Every structure is written in C-alpha cells, then in structure tokens.
Amino acid sequence: PKKEGHFAAMAYAKVPAFMVRLTERESFSRLALRFAILTAVRSGEVRGAAWEEFDLDEKLWTIPAARMKAAREHVIPLSAPALAILERCRDLRIGSRSLVFPGARGDAPMSDMTLTKLLREMKEDVTAHGFRSAFRDWVSEETNHPGEIAEAALAHRVKDKTEAAYRRGNLLEKRRKLMDEWGAYCLKR
C-alpha cells in the first residue's frame, strides 16, 4: 500500500521492537525481511540474493547491475547482524542451492508478495520498501552522517548531472560505518 504516493513506512523509532518480533519465529521470509531492513535494500534485491554475490571475508555484498533498479552494480558493507543472518541461512541451506532466501520451491526466489504477506500476518500496515524510508529518516534525524552517504547506501543516483560526472567513488568505508551504526540501532533493546 502506498500512502500519498509513498510506500507505507514504519517510524524508525519502532524498528528495534519490530526486529525483536521478527525473531519470535524463524522462516526464510522473516530472515529475508530482517536482512532487507539491516541492509536498506529493495526487497527484490534480497529475494534474488545469491551466495556468489557475497564476500563474507570482506563483509561485502555485491549486487550485479542486472539486478539493480538503476542498472549499476551496488556494493553493500555488511554489519555484524546482517552477517549473522547470512550464517543462519548458510546453516539452513539445502545442498548447493544458490539462493540465500529461497522460495517455497527452493530453486526459485520467494514471491514478491511473501514479505507483504508476512507484514500483514504481523498486523503491520507498512511495506518492506518502507523500511528504506525508516533508514533514511534515522540517518537524517539521529546521526551526523551526510545525506550523500545515506543516498549512496540506498543506491540512489546523484540527480545533478554535473555532480554525478565528478563523484565516481562509492563511499564504501563511510557507508560501512553507517551500516554498522544502523545494525546496532536496529538491535538495541
């Protein structure tokens, strides 16, 4: 559901308690939603995540351009809580299946409605995509990280063409610090 043209979002202050609720039972959909929240990515990027995209030694997830909305590769620094979810998924992995968060058939990604269904079952009137807004609001209101770091974490394009022509870095180390702080915030009790 969209409200006023935007995806329905949870207030960032409610995210830590919601993360606790997500751990009350275990399923790939709950693991996927927790991972999406911790990495601030779109649900489709999580649902299609394949093991070969991860460098766990470097604590990085590289989503290929073909799977990104902006058709540009996106490298995400992984916080300790995000890595813990990957470790749990590895423990649950059946055979050599490539998907981190497999769907009901195992060899195909979970449906785009899976996370929506989970949120409805949990009686939350928000969308999985809305957690990206919660992340962005948290960065703006609770941290001193510059907006361009948050926008890079969300894989948003630089809108100003001149600025985009000169800004070619990926701000990885600054984003690593930001994602570590977000992970700690999400798991505070």
Order of alpha helices (4+ residues) and beta strands (2+ residues): beta-beta-alpha-alpha-alpha-beta-beta-beta-alpha-alpha-alpha-alpha-alpha-alpha
